[in-house]
Amino acid sequence: MDHMSRTLSKAQSRDGTLIAYEQWGEGPPVVLVGGALCTAASDAPLAALLASRFRVVAYDRRGRGASGDAFPYAVEREIEDLAAVIAEVGDSACVHGTSSGGGLALRAAAAGVPITQLSVYEPPFHPTARPGRRPAERLALMRLLLAAGRRAEALAVFLDEAGTPERTVADLRRSPLWAGLESVAHTLPYDHEVMGDGTVPTGLLHRIGVRVLVVDGGASPPSTREAARLVAGALPRGRHRTLTGQTHEVAPHVLAPTLEDFFTG
């Protein structure tokens, strides 16, 4: 197979939900797990860069793109989705998760999903978060807006919570990207469920026995970088790496060599 070509398929999760995925290349399997508002298409640039060495799989998390959904939502179902995708490509796989996708991948590894090596980029934990405290008001507001079909407003609430500058939000609203973001806005509460109360889940991380690389960007906020260091320090086989000059919107061509070195090391 030409490593730049791709194939489209679906995996059936344990609850019967069909999870759409795309794959590129040949070699040891690597599964990419996207963060909030992301689909398989979001990870396509990174997948293409890794496809010369790996069989790379990117998938639409439930409720997004071509994947199905089921109610009520539970993080356990998303863990089963990842397990189903891995089962499609082999007995086990390396996994990389970005942002809340990294949070999901960590939870999957702790639950015993057959992940051989794991990397995560800036899972959005908060070093000063207090156990049991959640952004309840923002989450409740998003749920109300989504229930009323006001996706654009829910999306704006999320972007504001994420610290996105008002000018950037205004530019996004005028861009062709906005419609795609709106189409998956109903899944934003799912990512809140994945991240829990925002604290670094030390007990959960202690249960992960595989090698884990935790990556952050050198130009990201200090709290983001501190959270990455705390996650790496809580993992029995954790390693930490900072990519100079990168932010939360990491450049695929900068991230890809780091992942390649880790997964082949």
LINHU-V800042 format. One record per run of one state. SS is the DSSP state (alpha for helix, beta for strand, coil for the rest). FROM is the first residue (numbers start at 1). LEN is the number of residues. Records with the same first field share a line. If there is no record, write none. Layout:
SS->FROM-LEN / FROM-LEN
//
This chain:
coil->1-5 / 13-5 / 25-3 / 34-6 / 51-3 / 60-15 / 90-3 / 99-1 / 111-4 / 122-14 / 148-3 / 162-4 / 175-2 / 184-1 / 196-6 / 207-4 / 218-4 / 235-3 / 244-8 / 265-1
beta->6-7 / 18-7 / 28-6 / 54-6 / 93-6 / 115-7 / 211-7 / 238-6
alpha->40-11 / 75-15 / 100-11 / 136-12 / 151-11 / 166-9 / 177-7 / 185-11 / 202-5 / 222-13 / 252-13
//
